[in-house]
Amino acid sequence: MAELPSRLLRDWLQRQLPEAAFDWLAGQLEALRQDPGDRKLHVALGMIPRRLGKDDLALSVADLRAAEAARPGWDPRDWSADEAARVLALLAAAGANTGFAARFTQLCGSAEVGEAIALYRGLPLYPDPGALEDQAAEGLRTNMRAVFEAVAHDNPYPRDYFDENRWNQMVLKALFIGSTLDPIVGLDARANAALAAMLGDYVHEPWAAGRPVTPELWRCVGPFAEGAALRDLERALDSADEPERCGAALALAASPSPEAKEILSSVPDLSGRIERGDLTWPGLAAEL
């Protein structure tokens, strides 16, 4: 049986923190379970970085597997110790779940940047997650990239709870702010024709202004590419920018259109790399 996320977080922190620091945290968690009032929670959330530090959470491959088993899509490899402790404190104070969504909204509204990142990273672990959708979407409207990515990256919440419009707007904003798409959980599974059309319209703006286009844009276009989208991919394939050529080739390989396969065959260097598995979207994203 998979362990509860709260148990995993506690075990990881106990293993990593000095004994005195963990004992302090354990005392705070017990106090929150006994009295989950706002004052105690605010104090704990504010004190955690000072008492525990901000070192990266040290996780093994086995730990990451346990996280996936506890909550499919949960990937805490980039969490810090204070972020994990803040999420754990909020879970301890959640109690019977009464009014959790309202409390979460209030906390996000008054949080400083570090606290907001922790709160949003915990989205897939909280009770009554469906009630948190509006506040999760609010996190995406921020002008702070790190907060945006706390919702959008390595977080299964958008995949599981956003409707198509919110999902598409999240992907489009990621492109606007220069955030990579590969860490978005469910990016390929939730690809849709409306998003492909939006991105097809979007790409002409930077092209007209002579600005570069991130190759990752084509990832969400390829499965639906036909007609005008294929003409755009042909243009990208002729680019002097090698990553853009690679992105166009990967998109053409994902298209069900026979014409796309014909276009791809005109660049045997790239089609060969795709067939051998040497050219992939994650690999391309890592190079950007």
VENKARA-V854589 format. One record per residue. N is the residue number from 0. OMEGA is omega in degrees with one decimal (999 if undefined). BURIAL is b if it has 16 or more other C-alpha atoms within 10 Angstrom, else e. D_CENTER is the distance of its C-alpha to the mean C-alpha in Angstrom with 2 decimals. Layout:
# VENKARA-V854589
n: [N N]
omega: [OMEGA OMEGA]
burial: [BURIAL BURIAL]
d_center: [D_CENTER D_CENTER]
This chain:
# VENKARA-V854589
n: [0 1 2 3 4 5 6 7 8 9 10 11 12 13 14 15 16 17 18 19 20 21 22 23 24 25 26 27 28 29 30 31 32 33 34 35 36 37 38 39 40 41 42 43 44 45 46 47 48 49 50 51 52 53 54 55 56 57 58 59 60 61 62 63 64 65 66 67 68 69 70 71 72 73 74 75 76 77 78 79 80 81 82 83 84 85 86 87 88 89 90 91 92 93 94 95 96 97 98 99 100 101 102 103 104 105 106 107 108 109 110 111 112 113 114 115 116 117 118 119 120 121 122 123 124 125 126 127 128 129 130 131 132 133 134 135 136 137 138 139 140 141 142 143 144 145 146 147 148 149 150 151 152 153 154 155 156 157 158 159 160 161 162 163 164 165 166 167 168 169 170 171 172 173 174 175 176 177 178 179 180 181 182 183 184 185 186 187 188 189 190 191 192 193 194 195 196 197 198 199 200 201 202 203 204 205 206 207 208 209 210 211 212 213 214 215 216 217 218 219 220 221 222 223 224 225 226 227 228 229 230 231 232 233 234 235 236 237 238 239 240 241 242 243 244 245 246 247 248 249 250 251 252 253 254 255 256 257 258 259 260 261 262 263 264 265 266 267 268 269 270 271 272 273 274 275 276 277 278 279 280 281 282 283 284 285 286 287]
omega: [179.5 178.0 176.3 178.3 -179.3 178.0 177.9 -179.9 -179.2 -179.2 -179.7 -179.2 178.5 179.7 -171.3 -171.7 169.1 -174.2 -177.9 -179.8 -180.0 178.0 176.7 -179.9 -179.9 177.3 178.2 -179.8 178.8 178.8 179.2 176.6 179.5 -178.4 -175.1 -177.8 -176.5 -175.9 -179.7 -178.9 179.6 179.5 -179.4 -179.2 -180.0 -176.5 -172.2 -178.9 -179.0 -178.0 -173.7 -176.1 -174.6 177.7 175.3 174.9 -175.9 -175.2 177.1 174.8 178.7 177.4 -179.8 175.8 178.6 177.3 179.0 179.1 -179.1 -179.6 -177.0 -178.9 -179.3 -178.1 -175.9 -173.7 -179.8 178.7 171.6 -177.8 -179.5 177.0 178.4 -179.2 178.1 176.2 179.2 178.5 -179.9 176.6 179.2 -178.3 -175.9 177.0 -178.0 173.8 -178.7 176.4 -175.5 -177.2 179.0 178.6 -180.0 178.7 -179.7 179.8 -179.8 -178.2 -177.6 -173.3 167.8 -168.9 -178.3 179.3 179.5 178.6 179.3 -177.6 -177.4 176.7 -179.8 -175.5 -176.2 -173.9 -172.1 175.7 178.1 -173.5 -180.0 -179.5 -176.7 -171.5 -178.3 -179.8 175.1 177.7 177.0 177.7 178.8 -178.0 -178.9 173.9 177.6 -174.1 -177.7 178.2 176.4 -176.1 174.4 176.2 -168.4 -172.3 174.6 -174.8 -177.4 -175.2 -179.7 178.7 -171.6 -171.0 -178.7 171.2 -174.2 -178.3 179.4 178.2 -177.6 179.0 178.1 -179.7 -179.2 179.2 176.9 177.7 -179.7 -173.7 178.0 179.2 -178.4 -177.1 -172.3 -180.0 177.9 -178.0 178.3 -175.5 -178.6 -177.3 -177.5 173.0 -177.4 -174.5 -179.3 177.9 178.9 179.2 178.1 -178.5 175.5 176.0 -175.0 -172.3 -177.9 178.7 178.1 177.6 -178.9 -179.3 -179.7 -179.9 179.2 178.3 178.2 -179.9 -178.5 179.2 -174.2 -178.6 -178.2 -180.0 -171.5 -175.7 -177.4 -172.7 172.2 176.9 -176.9 179.5 177.5 176.5 178.1 179.8 174.8 178.9 179.7 -179.6 178.8 -177.3 173.5 -179.2 -174.4 176.7 178.0 176.1 -179.9 178.7 178.2 179.3 178.0 178.4 178.3 179.0 -179.1 -177.3 176.5 -175.7 174.1 178.6 178.2 178.9 179.0 178.7 -178.6 -179.2 179.2 178.5 -174.7 178.0 -178.8 -180.0 177.4 178.6 178.8 -179.7 -179.8 -177.1 179.6 -180.0 -178.4 177.8 177.9 179.6 178.3 179.4 -179.0 -178.7 -173.7 999]
burial: [e e e e b b e b b b e b b b e b b e e e b b e e b b e b b e b b b e e b e e e b b e e b b e e b b e e b e e e e b b e e e e b e e b b b b b b e b b b b b e b b b b b b b b b b b b b b b b b e e e e b b e e b b e b b e e b e e e b b b b b b b b b b b b b e b e e b b e b b b e b b e e e e e b b b b b b b b b b b b b b b b b e b e b b b b b b b e b b e e e b b b b b b b b b e e e b b e e b b b e b b e b b e e e e e e e e e b b b b b b b b b b b b b b e e b b e b b b e b b e e e e e b b b b b b b b b b b b b e b e e b b e b b b e e e e b b e e b e e e e b b b e e b b e e e]
d_center: [26.07 22.49 22.47 20.96 17.78 20.07 22.57 20.21 19.03 22.72 23.90 21.55 22.61 26.23 26.23 24.89 26.46 30.15 32.21 33.11 29.56 28.47 31.65 30.86 27.40 29.04 31.61 29.11 27.32 30.73 31.83 28.83 29.58 33.20 32.61 29.11 30.33 28.43 30.49 29.86 26.10 25.99 28.19 26.17 22.84 24.76 26.61 23.96 22.97 26.71 27.78 25.11 23.89 20.53 20.62 17.67 17.48 19.56 18.31 20.10 19.24 20.95 18.83 15.60 17.56 18.64 15.18 14.41 17.85 17.49 14.36 13.27 9.68 9.56 9.08 10.61 11.94 10.95 12.24 15.68 18.66 19.00 15.48 16.26 19.66 18.65 16.56 19.58 21.93 20.35 20.56 24.13 25.03 23.67 26.96 27.84 24.93 27.40 25.88 22.48 20.66 23.19 22.85 19.07 19.60 22.41 20.60 17.75 20.57 22.40 19.78 19.93 16.91 16.47 16.98 14.58 11.68 12.95 13.55 10.20 8.61 11.46 10.88 11.00 14.11 16.25 19.32 19.74 16.05 17.27 19.06 16.05 14.70 16.62 15.48 11.76 12.71 14.76 12.00 10.81 14.47 14.78 16.19 14.53 11.76 10.70 10.51 8.65 5.82 6.31 5.55 3.30 1.47 3.63 4.21 7.00 8.38 7.98 9.18 11.91 13.14 12.71 15.82 16.11 16.86 13.92 11.57 13.68 13.83 10.11 10.34 13.67 12.79 10.30 13.50 15.71 14.33 14.02 10.31 9.72 8.49 8.67 5.42 4.28 5.80 9.21 9.57 13.16 14.10 13.45 15.15 18.09 21.26 20.68 17.55 19.60 22.43 20.51 19.30 22.87 24.22 21.85 22.72 26.34 25.85 24.86 27.35 30.07 29.43 29.46 25.89 23.76 21.02 17.91 18.55 15.04 16.19 18.57 16.13 15.80 19.53 21.15 21.37 23.15 25.08 28.71 31.34 30.20 26.78 28.74 30.81 27.76 26.57 30.13 30.03 26.85 28.48 31.43 29.48 30.69 27.12 26.41 22.57 23.07 25.66 23.41 20.68 23.49 24.96 21.86 21.58 25.30 25.04 22.62 25.01 27.59 30.13 33.17 33.40 29.99 31.29 34.43 32.67 30.59 33.85 35.11 32.87 33.77 32.24 28.71 29.38 30.83 27.83 25.62 28.21 28.35 24.61 24.77 22.59 19.12 15.89 14.13 17.38 17.62 14.21 15.43 18.61 17.42]
